[in-house]
Amino acid sequence: DGGITQSPKYLFRKEGQNVTLSCEQNLNHDAMYWYRQDPGQGLRLIYYSQIVNDFQKGDIAEGYSVSREKKESFPLTVTSAQKNPTAFYLCASKEAGGFLHEQFFGPGTRLTVL
Amino acid sequence: AQKVTQAQTEISVVEKEDVTLDCVYETRDTTYYLFWYKQPPSGELVFLIRRNSFDEQNEISGRYSWNFQKSTSSFNFTITASQVVDSAVYFCALSEARQAGTALIFGKGTTLSVSS
């Protein structure tokens, strides 16, 4: 089955630690995205990548980093510089070809800072 | 500035009631796409519909229907004869040609609770 997987589903982090959230897709999509969801805030874009070895900051990139070494993988690192990292993180991907295609989402990772 | 507004934060209905979720958008582009997604308690967003700016025909899919009106910049979603399984958070989203990375711009979502 084609789809997007995210791991882990739940993640607990101590303050001051970096953590990496995994996102893998087997849909052969070129573009991948990371969103953050907070209660009542909708989804906000953290980073996106339209092609391997290239990525761009979204609206709330501070305190986060990404890499795109392979087409199918787009891991997100939440660094200690992120002041309020507790949130639900969603990864998405879509076909190339502009803005008309819908994005497909993974099941999400819920990060809690202890 | 927020470009997608879902003014209804929460809606509660009883099963079999009809319910309409409102979405108002703002864009300077003449070419854009609008989307609706459903987020059940499991968390994963499920794609429901895509509509381009040149197609104002209403669409019906089973109990779901969508009303797109460019004159009022609205793309409303109606669930007919609601069911408990419809309980979820629903997001309206906008995709513009000029938006960097062609990322989606989401509204803040409407939480729908359907009770039996």
Interface residues (C-beta under 8 A of the other chain):
Chain A: A31 Y33 Y35 G40 Q41 G42 L43 R44 L45 Y48 Q50 Q56 G58 F88 L90 A92 K94 G98 F99 L100 E102 Q103 F104 F105 G106 P107 G108 R110
Chain B: T9 Y32 Y33 F35 Y37 S42 G43 E44 L45 V46 F47 R50 N52 F91 S95 E96 A97 Q99 A100 G101 T102 A103 L104 F106 G107 K108 G109
